[in-house]
Amino acid sequence: MTTIPHRGAPGPTAADAVPERILTRAAVRALAVLRIAFGLTFLWAFFDKLLALGYHTGYDQQGNLDRFGDAAWINGGSPTEGFLRYGSDGPFEDFYHSIAGDAWADWLFMLGLLGIGLALTLGVGMRIAGVAGAVLYVLMWSVFLPPYNNPVLDEHLLGAISMVVLMLTYSGDTWGFGRWWSGTTWVRQWPALR
């Protein structure tokens, strides 16, 4: 297996404990696949809540499938109300109940899903997407505490960790527009947009 230095990564500093920063070609590609998969997951959640496609959103009060019906955000449904009002439990339950279905919470959540999904899928804005995705996952983890299957960890915390890894490894440079994005005037002027 060949190893390649990861292009676009800054050189090591004195604070770096690892003498070499080399990823195999297979590792770089695996990170790109993971990034794209997470991006498509965020986009799918956005469109399912926007249109009530019937995979997680789109059921009426009796549990009957109602695609494109009242649960769709475009038809006045709330993408946050069900999860926050009926799915929350634990120390933050009162807080989540108080914001369930609020327009500002719906807008932030939906814009977050869309923005993070596009950034991950395209490989641009990985720093902002990584931080925002990690924060969103931790917030979703905190809705129901403790998790069902483990006293601490669940898929939300693993998703948060994955967001940080994808951000730190320049995963947008492979099979994405990250390298081109990093050369734009805006990103060179404001590296946080990288």
Protein Blocks (a to p, Z undefined) as FASTA:
>chain_A
ZZdddehiacddfklmbfbdcddfklmmmmmmmmmmmmmmmmmmmmmmmnonolmgopaf
kopacehilklmknopafklmmmmmmggcjklmmmmmmgopaklmmmmmmmmmmmmmmmm
nopaklmmmmmmmmmmmmmmmmpccdfkbckbcfklmmmmmmmmmmmnopmmgopaklmm
mmpmklmmmmmlZZ
